[in-house]
Amino acid sequence: MLHALLKMFLLCGLLTSGWAQALQLSATRLWPSPDYTRITLEAPQPVAYKYFMLSNPQRLVVDLEGVEAGAALDALAGQLTPDDPFISAIRVGVNRPGVMRLVLDLKTTVKPSVFLLQPLEPYGHRLVLDLYPARAGDTAASPATVPQPNVAVQAPPAKPVKPEVPQYVRLITVAVDAGHGGEDPGASGANGSHEKDITLALAKKLKQKIDAQENMHAVLIRDGDYFVPLGQRVVKARALKADLFMSIHADAFIKPHARGSSVFALSENGATSVAARWLAKRENDADLIGGVNVDVKDPFLKRTLIDLSQTATINDSLKLGRAVLKEIGGVNTLHKGEVEQAGFAVLKAPDIPSILIETAFISNPDEEKRLNDPGYQDKLVDAIVEGVKDYFDKHPLTAPSRLTRNP
């Protein structure tokens, strides 16, 4: 009898130990985008995993070792929408003792990138599943080779032109980049506003205003709530053969009373102020927060972002920045009365005039309120468009792809 009780006690101890080691996910998030779909599994500890692909039908299978069912994992399937470009269904279940299996039913062949991210505020340990469309010649999924997202190049839409208006050879293409997105919320305001939401709202309005011009066409680098790595933003702008690149932000500062709008250009020789250096580092850290697979080496991306001699492009960027800053000054207080410079990674297109616009400080309660006001947003984007028009009126020959008219 005593022997039986001892065995039961030891068994209970083992079971209790096993339960103590079981891991529940603290959060799950699904971010669909035109280029790829991302699934993020967040946990208080690193998640051990294995993954493989199955065909006929196409599936991605991920085995989560030591993970047990919980509310966060159960909620993942409910985040899937019918318009997701890659996933048709998500299934979760116990595969064998100690292993939870996640199965993604796919609409098409994909190349997955699966990787871990170390904790970084506001997140804990993250296991990231990025699903990219497979390209011709791709072989079975391999953790070592991951394609970059497709870059969809949109042709400028045809616009009716009144007979009395001069005919343009082509439209000016403006790449509008809404800062942050997806896993990277950007800065947050005291009333709960997220920079990624403000910038997307402003970017969409800016596109509408630019498209309304007779000689301009805007393309959004991101048009939804998903993460785009900084280097890919540059790659997209270049693939679009953009004439200008404008990155829209609404940052926070260490002092809540900081206020005003600013415009920044790239610097080859260090930042023009301590604040500009601080802001550039903060923005460049977006890849760490949003989550990039650092094991992926893309030679095309490396060539694209190589530090070529950018003196001419930076000079054009400064001219564009001054024109925009002058117009913004009629809408909001200027934090600095001149265009500042720093090493912003998102401004490193070697052949496209590029500026980063800090529309206001979301950390300032008054400016946060204004940033959420549609009327103020309209005034702000109107000012930006006027600045762009002024730049092309005064410097038509300095743009990389200048606008010319038929005689």
Buried (B, 14 or more C-beta within 10 A) or exposed (E): EEEEEEEEEEEEEEEEEEEEEEBEBBBBBBBBBBBBBBBBBBBEEBBBBEBEBEEEEBBBBBBBEBBBBBEBBEBBBEBBEEEBBBBBEBEBEEBEEBBBBBBBBBEEBBBBBBBBBEBBEEBBBBBBBBBBBBEEEBEEBEEEEBBBBBBEEEEBEEBEEEEEEEEBEEBBBBBBBBBBBBBBBBBBBEEEBBBBBBBBBBBBBBBEBBBEBEBBBBBBBBBEBBBBBBBBBBBBBBBBBBBBBBBBBBBBBEEBEBBBBBBBBBBEEEBBEEBBBBBBEBBBBBBEBBBBBEEBEBEEBEEBBEEEEBEEBBBBBBBBBBBBBBBBBEBBEBBBEEBBBBBBBBBBBBBBBBBBBBBBBBBBBEBBBBBBEEEBBBBBBBBBBBBBBBBBEEBEEBBBBEBEEEE
